[in-house]
Amino acid sequence: MDAQLSVQHEARVIASVLAGDREHYHELIRPYEYGIYKLALLLMKNEADAEDLTREAFLNTFRKLADFHRHATLSTLLISITLNEARGRLQSSRAE
């Protein structure tokens, strides 16, 4: 029951952000900040790169929010963006 309520709340906050209330975006991402940072740290192996990757992941999530498919969870989108961004950065660093 609580999970259903949080999904409904998340949907309302997403709708609010998409309607122009960007102030609510932090409310939307706050529950995911620590987990995404830990994932970024695991992938990037240092704090500075992990912090940068985390910021970029949240920024890209904001940009893609309008295309977000409601059948997926926001955490799925965030993890996907984080993994893709990390993959790109790691490939670029290997190419140098």
N, C-alpha and C positions, 0 to 999 in steps of 0.2 A: 504494500500500500504506500509506504513512504517513497519507494523508488518511483512509483507512478506520479506521486505529487511532485517530486523533484524534476521529472521529465516535463511535466506540465509547467512548472515554474520556469525551467530552462527555456521552453518554447515561448512563454510570455516575454521573458527577458530578451530573447533573440528578436522577437517581433518588435519590441520596444527599440532595440538598437537599430534595426533595419528601418524603423520609422523616423530615425534621426536622433534618438536619445543616446548619444555615444557615451554619456556618463555611466550608463548601466553596463558597458562592456566589461569594466573591471569586475563588477559583481558576477558576470557570466564566467570569466576565466579564473577568478580567485580560487575556486576549488581544485583547479588543475595545475596551478603554478608550480608547486613543489614537485609533483610527479613528472611534469614535463622537464623541469630543470634536472631532476635526477636522471631521467632518460638521456638528456643532452650531455650530461656529465659522463655517463657510461659510454656514450658514443664518441665524444670528443676528447676525453681523457684529461682535460684541464679546465679549471674553473672559468677562465676568461672566455675561452671558446664556447663553453657551455652556456654562459650568461648571454653571449651574443646570439647563439643559436636559439635560445629560449625567447629572447626578444623578437627575433626574426620570425619564429614560429607563430607567436601570438599576433604579430603584425599581419602575416600572411593569412592567418585564420580570420582576422577582421576583414581583410580584403575579399575573402572567399565566402563570407557569411551569407551573402545573398544567394549563392549557389548551393548552399548547404542543404542536403537531402534530409528531410525530417525523419526518414526511417532509420538513419544512422544516429549515433550519439555524438555529441560534440567532442567527447574524448577520443572517439575514433578519428574524427577529422584532425584534431590536434596531434595525435600520435602519427598519423600518416604524413602530415606536413613536416613534423619534426624529423621523421626518418628520411623523407625525401631531401630535405634541406641538408641534413647531415651527410647523406650519401653524396650529394653534389659537392659539398665542401671537401669531403675526404678525397673524392676523385680529383678535384682541382689541385689539392695539395700534393697528391702523388704525381701529377703531371708536371709539376714545377721542377 
